[in-house]
């Protein structure tokens, strides 16, 4: 019985962490709170970007810096938005908007 319980816990643990990570990460800079989630309904790599509780669906780009310029360390992809969020660069541990504001992981909730 003990092995069965341990097996169930080990099987479900990665699934729970994945669900939490996908939906639960927010980034903050001053009073602005940002979160994003991939749209898994198609293969376009679109994301839902929420800024202070207002969401929109946007495209991503994985080669923002082109072939002539090496991507900075930790760069993952760009979210192509509007205004100061065009682009919103996604790095391993932070986001950076077009005005070079750095958004770090935080625990605040979107409205």
C-alpha positions as CSV (number, residue, x, y, z in Angstrom):
1,X,0.0,0.0,0.0
2,X,2.8,2.4,0.9
3,X,4.5,1.8,-2.5
4,X,1.1,2.5,-4.3
5,X,0.7,5.8,-2.5
6,X,4.3,6.8,-3.3
7,X,3.8,5.8,-6.9
8,X,0.7,7.9,-7.2
9,X,2.4,11.0,-5.6
10,X,5.4,10.6,-7.9
11,X,3.2,10.3,-11.0
12,X,1.0,13.3,-10.2
13,X,3.7,15.7,-8.8
14,X,5.2,16.7,-12.2
15,X,1.7,17.3,-13.7
16,X,0.8,19.6,-10.8
17,X,4.0,21.6,-11.1
18,X,3.5,21.9,-14.9
19,X,-0.1,23.3,-14.4
20,X,1.0,25.7,-11.7
21,X,4.0,27.0,-13.7
22,X,2.0,27.5,-16.9
23,X,-0.8,29.5,-15.3
24,X,0.7,30.9,-12.1
25,X,3.8,33.0,-13.1
26,X,3.4,36.8,-12.9
27,X,6.0,39.5,-13.6
28,X,6.1,42.9,-12.0
29,X,7.7,46.3,-12.6
30,X,6.6,49.2,-10.4
31,X,2.8,48.9,-10.4
32,X,2.5,46.9,-13.6
33,X,1.7,43.2,-13.4
34,X,2.2,40.9,-16.5
35,X,1.4,37.3,-17.1
36,X,1.3,35.2,-20.3
37,X,0.1,31.8,-21.2
38,X,0.6,29.9,-24.5
39,X,-2.6,29.3,-26.6
40,X,-2.6,25.5,-27.0
41,X,-5.6,25.5,-29.4
42,X,-3.4,25.7,-32.5
43,X,0.3,25.4,-33.5
44,X,0.9,29.1,-34.1
45,X,2.7,29.7,-30.8
46,X,0.4,32.5,-29.9
47,X,0.2,33.7,-26.3
48,X,-2.5,35.3,-24.1
49,X,-0.7,38.4,-22.5
50,X,-2.4,39.9,-19.5
51,X,-1.3,43.4,-18.4
52,X,-2.9,44.6,-15.2
53,X,-5.8,42.2,-15.8
54,X,-6.5,43.1,-19.4
55,X,-5.8,40.2,-21.8
56,X,-5.1,40.0,-25.5
57,X,-3.9,37.3,-27.8
58,X,-0.5,38.0,-29.5
59,X,2.1,36.4,-31.7
60,X,5.5,35.3,-30.7
61,X,8.9,35.4,-32.5
62,X,11.8,33.1,-31.7
63,X,14.4,34.9,-33.8
64,X,13.9,38.5,-32.8
65,X,17.6,39.4,-33.0
66,X,18.1,38.0,-36.5
67,X,21.1,36.1,-37.8
68,X,23.5,39.2,-37.7
69,X,23.1,39.7,-34.0
70,X,23.6,37.1,-31.3
71,X,20.7,36.8,-28.9
72,X,21.5,37.9,-25.3
73,X,22.1,35.2,-22.8
74,X,18.9,33.7,-21.5
75,X,16.7,35.0,-24.3
76,X,13.8,32.6,-25.1
77,X,11.4,34.5,-27.4
78,X,9.6,37.8,-28.1
79,X,5.9,38.6,-27.7
80,X,4.8,41.0,-30.4
81,X,2.5,43.5,-28.8
82,X,1.7,47.2,-29.1
83,X,3.4,50.3,-27.8
84,X,5.8,49.7,-25.0
85,X,5.1,45.9,-25.2
86,X,6.4,45.7,-28.8
87,X,8.3,43.6,-28.4
88,X,8.1,42.1,-24.9
89,X,11.3,40.0,-24.7
90,X,11.1,36.8,-22.6
91,X,14.3,35.7,-20.8
92,X,14.9,32.8,-18.4
93,X,14.2,34.8,-15.3
94,X,12.6,38.1,-16.4
95,X,10.8,40.1,-19.2
96,X,12.0,43.3,-20.8
97,X,9.7,45.8,-22.7
98,X,10.6,48.1,-25.5
99,X,11.6,50.8,-23.0
100,X,14.1,48.4,-21.4
101,X,12.0,48.1,-18.2
102,X,12.7,44.8,-16.5
103,X,9.8,42.7,-15.1
104,X,10.8,40.2,-12.5
105,X,8.8,37.2,-11.2
106,X,6.5,38.2,-8.4
107,X,3.6,36.8,-6.4
108,X,1.0,39.5,-7.2
109,X,-2.3,38.4,-8.8
110,X,-3.9,39.9,-11.8
111,X,-7.3,41.6,-11.3
